[in-house]
Amino acid sequence: MWSGIDSFAEQLVHFIVGIVMARVIAPREYGLIGMITVFIAISNSFILSGLGSALIRKTDCKQVDFSTVFYYNLGMGCILYLILFFSAGAIADFFKEPMLKPIVRIVGIDLIIRSLTIIQRITLVKRIDFKLLAKITIISSILSGIIGIVMAYRGYEVWSLVARMISFSFITSLLLWILNRWRPTIEFSRKSFKELFGFGNKIMISGIFDTVYRNIYYLVIGKFFSANELGYYTRAQTFNDLPSKQITSVISRVTFPILSEMRENPVVLKGGYKRMITSTTYISFVILAGLAAIAEPMVITLIGEAWRPSIVYLQMLCFVGMLYPLQALNLNILQVQGRSDLYLRIEIIKKLLAVPIIIVGIIWGIKVMLVGMMVNSLISYYINSYWSGKMINYSMSEQITDILPSFLVAIGSGLLVFVIGKLIPGGYLMKMISQLLFGAVIVFFVSELFKLAPYLYLKEIVLSRFNSIRTARNSSI
């Protein structure tokens, strides 16, 4: 629950702040930030380096392990910032946008700030202390959002987006150092680093491939199309990421350390993993199908007519995002089983499949590229589920059987919601509210009628939590 609050509170605040800022900042300004996203994201992958996953997976971590990784992260953060600083001019020339040079140099500071924060987060994750993480995230999101909005309304345009990014990382880091008791000691163990890096280096390389794949489209659109088109795409991606990647992130972050403890018991591991897959896909399928159905009234109502071109991108990205939880969670089991080597090989194969998609996109346009991304998602899911299925005896066909009812409910409900939106007269706000209410009723009714297993499981969790809160209140009274 607290992991969910941590992740969704951050995204919800960023979402709301983004809506407010998008009303006064042009798509082109968002496109400028999108152009440098790939460079910042790749740099962050080097800093993370997979050593964080290695620390979480290791059951007997010592202070020297944490300190060793901390100093590695800090050193790597400083080195990568210097590389970005001196490469800023070349990046600006590549996109033919001189404004990018100072933007890259300022945004790059975020790398150093994040490098100071990673171990603080990992220590809390290993303690399953997501409550503190949630509080820090909420405070940082709100304060950085206020800074961004104030600067946007005072005419700082793209610099308001930059200030929001930097202030969020800075406030988060500051609060983690104040509220978390962990401190590094002056020690660096080559033995510890070698042990952790032996597992983590493959995760790092896989992460870099994944980061390049997820962000290469920003680079392609920014280079071969325009900053405006990239702005529309990034805004659509922001809407799409909230249900697809955030749900998966929450589940993966909590279950990775727990499933790692279960890996010696295959039956228990499969049972827990199966429940995780079905529950996550039920939520993501329903939300993403609904999001595609209400895309037009939602975009126009929330951020205005100027962003209309992003509607079709959002609808297509929703179908790309539907399979993301399945891909990520199947890869997660490889990490749990310690097969970082196989994890790396799979990531390389999948990312190479993206090359023809990018070429097609450059020739025939962004929409055709998004269709290619849908096809690639299907292929990637097949590759991921094949190997994870062999490891825990949970095959792709068994997975599809488990998730198919949720998919059918989501698609059927989404189509009905879309049709309702076309039939309802009035403004976009009324259409959006009516579609949301109708969709919620349909999903609830169908899930109850057919007794969908993931729905019943999630319902049981909610009711159990509600009863425990009520019991605790009655006891205190």
N, C-alpha and C positions, 0 to 999 in steps of 0.2 A: 504494500500500500504506500509506504513512504517513498519507495523508489519511483512509483508511479507519480506521486505528488511532485517529487523532485524534477522528473523529466517533463511532465505535462505542465507544471506551473511555469517552468522556464519557457517552454514553447508557447503556452497560452499568453503569457505576458509579452513575449517577443511578437507573437501573432497580432495582439491588440495594438502594440506599439507600432508594428509594421503597417497596420491599416491606417493609423493616424498619420504616420509619416508619409505613406504613399499618396495621401491626398494633397500634399504640398511639395513632394519631391517627384521629379519627372522620371519616367522609365529609364532614360539614358543614365541617370546617376546610379541607379541600381545596376545597370549594365556595366558601368565602370568597376564597381566592386566585384561583380561576377567575373570580370576579366582576370582579376588577380587571385580569385578563389583557388584555382588549381595549384598555384605556386605556394600559397599559405598552407593548403591542405597537405600537399606532399611534404612540406617541411615539418608539419606536425606529426606525420607518420614516422619520420626519422627520429623525432624526439620521443614518441611513444615507444617505438622500437620493438614492441612485443614483450619487453621486459616486465611491463605491468601485468600482462596475462600470466607470465611465468611466476611472478610473485604471488598472484592470487591463487594459482594452481598449486604452488608449493605449500605443503601443510606445516612445515617447521621453520618458517622464516625467522631470521635473527636480525638484530639491529644492524649488523654489518651489511646484510643483504639490502635493506632499505637505503642505507647511507650510500652504498656503492651505486645503486641505480639513480639516486638523487643527484649525485655529482656528475654522473654520465649525462643525465637529462639536462642539467644546467649548462654543462660544457657544450653539448650538442646544440642547445638553444642559442647560445652566443655565436657559435660558428655559423649556424644557418642564417642568423640575422645579418651577419656581416656579408654573407654571400648574396642575400637578397638586396642589401643596401647598395652593393656595388653593381648588381645586375639590374637595378631599377631602370636605368636609362635604356638598356637593351629591351626590357619588357615593354616600355612605353613606345619604343620604335617598332616593335613587332606588331602592336595593335594600332599604330599610328595615332596614339592618344598621349600627347605630352603631359597631360594632367596626371597620368599614372605614376610618373617618377616620384613626386613627393608622397603620393598616396601609399605606394609600396613601402617606402622608407618609414612611414609612420605606422602603418598596419603591421609591419614586421616586428615591431616592439612586442606585439602580442605573443610572439614565440618565446621570448625570454620570460615573460610573465607566466605563461602556461608551464614552462619547464620547472618553475618553482612550486607548482601546484600539484603536479601529477602524483607524487608519493603521498602527499597529504590526503588526496582522494582515495588512493589505494588502501591506505591503512584503515580508512573508514569503511570501505567496501569489504575488506577482510573481516572487520568486526560486525558486518551487516548493520552498520549505523547509518541508514539512509535517512533517518529523521533529521540529523544534523545537516546532512548534505542538502536536504529539501529546504530547510530554513535558510541556509546560506544562498541557495539558488534563487529563492523567492526574493530575498532582500536585494541581491545583486541585479536581478532582472528588472525589478521595479526602479531602483535608483539609476541604472544605466539607461532604462527606457525614458525616464524623466529627462535625463541629460540630452538624449537624442531628440526628443520631441521639442524641447525648448530651443535647441540649436536649429532644428529644421524650421521652426516658425520664425526664427530670427534671420533666416535666409542663408544659412551656412551650407545648404544643399548636401553635396556628397560628403562634406566633412562632418555633418551630423551623423551619418552612417558610420564613419570611421570612429568618431568619439564614442558612439554607443558600443562598438565592438571592444575597444580598448578599455573603457571604463568597466564593462561587465567582467572582463578577465581580471582587472586590477582589484576590484571590490571583492570578487570571489576569492582571489589569492589572499588578500588581506584578512578576510574573515576566517579562512581555513587556518591560517597561521595563528590567529588569535584564539580561536575556539577549539582547535584540535591540539592535543597534548604532544604529539610526536615532534621530535626535533632531530636533525641529523647529527651524527658524531663525526669527528674528524678521522675517518678511516675509509679506505678503498681497498677492497679485496679482489685481486685478480682471479682467485679461485671461484669466488662467488659470482663475479661477472661472467666468467667462462661458463659456469654451470647454467646460469639464467639465460645467457645469450645463446647457448646451445639449443634451447627450446625457442627462445624469443626471436632469434634472427630470421627464422622462416616465417614467423607471424609478421614480423616487420616488413619483409619483402612482399608477403601476401597483402599486407595492409597498403603498401605503396601501390601495388598493382590495382587494388580495389579503389584506392583514392584517385588514381589517374583515370580509371574507367568511369567513376562516378562524376568526375569533374572535367573530363576531356571535352564534354559537350559544351561547357561554358567557353572553353578555349576556341573550339571550332566555330561556334555561333558568333563569338566576339570577333574572330579573325575574318570569317568569310561572309558574314551578314552585317549586323550593325549593333551599336550599343543599345538602341531601342529594342530590337528583337531580343537581345540577350536579357534586357530588363523584363520583358514580358515572360520569357522562359523562367527566369529566376523567381519571379513572383508566383508563377504556377507551381514551380518546384517547392516553394515554401509552403503553399497550401497542401500539397501532396505529402510532404515529409512528415507532417504532424501525425496523421494516423498510421502511415506505413512504417517509417523508420523508428519513430519514437516508441510505439508499442513494442516493437521487437527489441529495441535498446533496453527498455525497462525489464522485460522478461529475461533477456540474455544476461544482463548485469547481475540480477538477483540469483538466477539459477546456475550460472557458471560455477561459482564457488561451492554451491550445494551439490550439483551434479558431479562435481569433481570428487566429492566425498563418497558418492554412490558408485563410482566406477568399478569397484571390486564386486558389486552385486548386479549382474546383467539384467535380472528380472526386474528388480526395483528401478534400475536406471531406465529401462525401456518403458515401464509404466509411467514414471515421472515425465519422461521425454514426450511420450504420446499425449499425455494430458496437456503439456505445454504447447505442442504443435496445434492441437485441435482448438484449444481456448484462444490462442493468439490469432489463428486464421479466422475464427468466427468473428472476432472483434474487427479485425482489419478488413475482411471482405465486406462486412456490412457497412462500415464507415466509408470505405473507398467507393463502393458502388453508389452509396447515397451522395457522396461528394461529387461524383461525376454527374449525377442526376440534377443536382441543384447548382451546378457550376455557374450558369449564367446569372440567375438572380443574386447569388451570393457575391460574385465578383463585382457586379454593378452596384449592389447595395453597399458593400463594405469599402471598396476602394475607388469606385467611380467609373464612368463611361470611358475615360482615357485608357483604361486597362482592358478593354473588351478583347483585343487580340490574344490575351493570355487565356481566355476561356477554353478554346479548343486544345491548347497545350495542356491545360489542367486535366481535361477529360481524358486525354490519351495517357497522360502520366499516371492517372489513377489505375488504369489497367496494367501499366508496367509495374506499379507499386504493389499490386495485389500479391505477386509472387515473392516479393522481397522478404517477408517474414519466413517463408519456407526455405529460401536459399540461405539466409543468415543462420537460422536455427539448425539446419542440417550441417552447416559448416561448424557450428558451435560444438557439435558432438565430436568432431575430429580433434578439437583442442582438448576437450575433456579426456579423450582417450590417448592424448599425448602424441597424436600423429600430425605434428606440425609440418613434416616433410610432405605428406600427402596433401595437406591443406594448401601448401605452396604450389604443388604441381597442378592441382585443380584450378587454383586462381589464375595461373599462367594460361592454361588452356582456355578458360572462359573469357579472359580479357583479350586474347588474340582473336576470338570470334567477333569482337566489337570493331575490329579494323574495317571489314567490308561495310559495316553499318555506317561508320563515319564517312567513308568514301561516298556511299550512296547519298548520305545527307548533304554532303558538300555539292553533289551534282544535282539532286532533285529536290532538296529543300528540307526544312526542319520536320514537317509533318511525316514525310516518308521515313526520315531518320527515327522518329518516335515509333512508327510501325515496326521498324527493324529492332528497336529496343524491346518491344513486346515479344517478338520471336526469340530474341536472345535470352529473355527471362525464362521462357519455357525450356530452352536447351540447358541453361544454367541450372535450373531446378532438377532436371533429369540427372545431370552429372553429380550434383551435390547429394541428392537423395540415394543414388546408387551405392556410393561408398559408405555413407553413414548407415544406410540400411543393412549393409553386410556386417557392420561392426556390432550392432545391437539387435540384429534380426528384426528390423522394422523396415520392410521393403517399400519401394515407391508405390506399388499397387495397393499395399495396405494403407499407406498414408493417404492416397487419393480416395480410397473408400471411406476413410475417416473424415476427410475434409469436404468431400463432395456435397453432402447435405447443406453445409454452411454456405458453400459457393452458390448453390441453386437458390437458396433463400435470399442471399444477398443480391444476385442478379435479377431475380424475379421482383423483389421489392424495389430495386433501383429503377427498373423499367416502369413499374407502376407510378413511382414518385415522379419520374421524368414526364410521363403522360399527364399526370395531375397538374404539373407546372404549366403545361401547354393549354390546359382547359380552364384554369382559374383566371378570371379577369382581374384587372387592377394592376397596381404597381409591383415592382420587383420585391419590395420588402414583404408585402402580403403573400406573394407567391412563395418566397423562401420559408416563411413561418409555417404556411399551410403544408408545404412539402415535408418539412421536418417533422411536424406533428403526425401527418399521415404515415410517413415512413416508420416512425417509432412504433405506432400502433400496429402496423402490418407485421413488422419484424417480431414484436412481442407476441402477437396472436399466433403467427405461424410457428414460432419456436415452442410455444406452449402446446399447440395442437399436435405437433409431431414429436414433442419431447426430445428435442435435440440435446445430445449428451453434453457438448461444451456449454450450451446455454444453462442446462440444469446445474452443471458444476459451478459456473460463475454465479448463478443465482444462490446456490448453497453458500458460497464464500461470503456474498453480500449479506445474506440473512444471518449467517453465523456471526459476522462482524457486528451487525446491528444489534443482535441479541446480547452479545458480550458487552457492548457499550451501555445498553439499557440496564443490564444486570449490575454493572459497575456503578452506575449512577444511583440505582436503587439501594445498593449496599452502602454507598457514601451517605445517603439520606438517612 
